[in-house]
């Protein structure tokens, strides 16, 4: 213990004698360790830490899939839930839920809330506990029971001021979607959930919800609901029986899906997928996280190589000290322990600084919330992250300290103890072969930097291409919002049409508004709708069905959004009336796929053969779900949002194109029409487009930042090595200058040494990048993982940086005074 205290005191004194060098090494390590800690904290929260529910590994989500008609994820129906629940051999508990929006009235100002109508079994699956009252019980699942409601903690706190006597009071929900229309209904509050229980879109992806759910209502299913066709808008969650795997459950459910396929004459690729809840939450983020984790590991390796180089330089200056201690009887293991103590002290200081850097980075990420990190609120520095940081710091200290420590003990005592002579200045003069370890470290830094730079370059080029994709509409100067209508206004199709017509006229009269319209499904939102259709003159292959995106819109929606009219006309005011001729619009993709080379105007499509609709216009394709997703062919029904099938309170999006009007002015116009209307989710279409790219933007920025750190560290490493070579080779350079060597020869000598190292590193980096970037293929858009331009331009940039880092020491070498260099020897 005394020896350890002595080693620590001596290490502190040694590091304090060179504060600048020590600060550079600690900062390098802080960048490497901090970046690794930050990314690991995300990986730990998402991939390693279990979800906060009982037996989370046994929880699963069920999805409909039909690859043949481009349906990768669809919500099941009550009938499909009933079939799986009654026939499966894999689950011991299942629940069915449906998310929606409703207007909570009876308050000072009506508020739009997220509701979940659910079977009582959901709370048991997720281990929910009541703070007050009770949760939904099995008897609430029976049709005809009195309507009850359970409040989330946040809603109870926000709207009811944490009223402890809330149980037994009632809430009035306006425009509750019953599946066949909207109605106004009163519910008795029977419970309040605990603060810890949160259920949002990450856990329970609903058709319309993308926030934490506020209110939980029963979902009684009668025979009519179970047998109602095309009602595929429900979430199904299940808990596996002990010992049953996802693979086994998938095989079991696939058999049930085949029976449903035969019974309902579904597409022959129709099946039901079973996805673990953790995979559902993490989604496509897993691959991106692993790429970032590998990237920060490379940054740490570069930092270690850099610090090892600096320690080698310092160790060379301590050769006489080590020689004296060896001559006095210190064994090599004692010297190695002392030098490793210094490196471990450096790494622990770097780890502490890195921990602070990681915490600051996570706070920034949490503040900007890029949208690509699920469960962002639970990511933080916990015990596992602290243990990871400490372990990385210890391993890092050993990794970068061991080679310099061993190198320092292998010295020639006679040479090191001489009062003069060349060998007291260095280890052999300006000769490449005498510095193999340092050159290897610098070459490795350059190789790792090149891998990161190429990966970042690929993402940047991919992002630029993605940004250049046309969304199919003009987002500039377009304001969008959602409107919470009441049951009175949505009681039937004509009422919904009249409501949106009158509301639209009020908005259109706002100064600065040039056009306005409404739709059921706005691009770049969580809203989605698709369904089967029949097309005149097109017969699908046996066993296949046609599925298209289904949208409802007013005639003003298309000019308001800047969606091009390719042929024909858009909807007129007469088209939306109940008794008007049945018309429809299709997009270009639809027309080209089903009527190639034909005039689509006048063609007919239908769901019900007694209600065929005539195509009156073709509009441009719209990127509905993202710039990188083509989507399905689309049709537009005329009328208010949702009025083509039945009015739905959650389907109302209004858009307005303006020249000068602000969102506040439009909201004021809406409230002048009806002051009780909730208006929410107010954003410009530019904002929605930008938000849709948040995941790609964040990944690009993160990897770009890591690559920049790597480039800086590598350039510092090259500069440090070449400066060291110039200093140690001063005698050789002085002799060459004294013998008449011109400056260009000295420049060529020094730059040649540096660029030889750089060339080796770049070649190794190219080989590594060609192998590793294939892992990020699914993160790219419009380019391959071996994009030629990136693999040419990035190495050239790195070569220029390496040349600059080499040229500066080379210029200093040409200024050496040969008399001073020879006198020093």
WOQUIWO-V915988 format. One record per helix or strand of 2 or more residues. SS is the DSSP state (2 for helix, 1 for strand). FROM is the first residue (numbers start at 1). LEN is the number of residues. If there is no record, write none. Layout:
BEGIN
{{SS,FROM,LEN} {SS,FROM,LEN}}
END
This chain:
BEGIN
{{2,2,16} {2,19,30} {2,56,3} {1,59,8} {2,67,3} {1,71,4} {2,78,10} {1,91,15} {1,111,8} {2,121,5} {1,130,4} {2,138,4} {1,148,4} {2,153,8} {1,170,8} {1,182,12} {1,215,4} {2,223,5} {1,234,7} {2,246,19} {1,270,7} {2,277,6} {2,285,33} {2,319,9} {2,332,37} {2,376,3} {2,383,27} {2,413,5} {2,422,3} {2,432,36} {1,478,7} {2,493,16} {1,513,7} {1,530,3} {1,534,2} {1,547,7} {2,556,6} {1,565,4} {2,573,4} {1,583,5} {2,588,7} {1,604,3} {1,613,7} {1,634,5} {2,649,3} {1,653,6} {2,663,11} {1,678,7} {2,685,8} {2,694,35} {2,730,9} {2,743,37} {2,788,27} {2,818,7}}
END
